[in-house]
Amino acid sequence: DIQMTQSPSTLSASVGDRVTITCRASQSIVGWLAWYQQKPGEVPKLLIYQASRLESGVPSRFSGGGSGTEFTFTISSLQSDDFATYYCQQYSSFPLTFGGGTKVEIK
Amino acid sequence: VQLVESGGRLVQPGRSLRLSCATSGFTLSDYPMHWVRQAPGKGPEWVAVMSYDGSKEFYADSVKGRFTISRDISKKMLYLQMNSLRGGDTAVYYCARGGFGLWPTNLWFHYWGQGTLVTVSS
């Protein structure tokens, strides 16, 4: 199984900050990676697929990059609506696996 | 796109349950369809997928041999038959549509339902 390791697990930041989350795969997943946002009590929401492709309607302050085993997710200027937990997910091989999540908190 | 799950409830360990997912707004035979679960306070866990043409099914090791994914194209429904339920199966179960493009490069979770809660307890 491919293990996905996200860091940090918790991140404290202020509105306007640039925030970066890292996701590392235990083996190469090429670019088959997605990122999701989940707010408390809500359903996960797709933000990015294929490592860097922004889902329609998602603000451009969100971006993704990387390939192989190292991936990043960046919020260029954190907004109040962005405080949530973010998950990466690989779809290179079965079983499909998620990272452990990064909770973005208000500083 | 709409996905509406149903069938979740309190069930005793060892018993069976079938979840349903009513789909609309897209053609079921054009996309892979997943079940994903999330235990209370935990991250999401992929459970099972059926390929767009219904020819392939894949399962998480934790449910292999106990759960079966199926669909009824004419009714636009996706199902998850869950047998020999355990306490560790307690979770909100989501039906999710896969992405566009070619199998198996479209296996992200593009749209999610609201989920249905399965509680396994005596």
Boltz contact constraints between the chains, C-beta under 6 A:
constraints:
  - contact:
      token1: [A, 34]
      token2: [B, 108]
      max_distance: 6.0
  - contact:
      token1: [A, 43]
      token2: [B, 112]
      max_distance: 6.0
  - contact:
      token1: [A, 44]
      token2: [B, 44]
      max_distance: 6.0
  - contact:
      token1: [A, 46]
      token2: [B, 110]
      max_distance: 6.0
  - contact:
      token1: [A, 49]
      token2: [B, 99]
      max_distance: 6.0
  - contact:
      token1: [A, 49]
      token2: [B, 108]
      max_distance: 6.0
  - contact:
      token1: [A, 87]
      token2: [B, 43]
      max_distance: 6.0
  - contact:
      token1: [A, 91]
      token2: [B, 107]
      max_distance: 6.0
  - contact:
      token1: [A, 91]
      token2: [B, 108]
      max_distance: 6.0
  - contact:
      token1: [A, 94]
      token2: [B, 58]
      max_distance: 6.0
  - contact:
      token1: [A, 95]
      token2: [B, 60]
      max_distance: 6.0
  - contact:
      token1: [A, 96]
      token2: [B, 46]
      max_distance: 6.0
  - contact:
      token1: [A, 98]
      token2: [B, 43]
      max_distance: 6.0
  - contact:
      token1: [A, 98]
      token2: [B, 44]
      max_distance: 6.0
  - contact:
      token1: [A, 101]
      token2: [B, 43]
      max_distance: 6.0
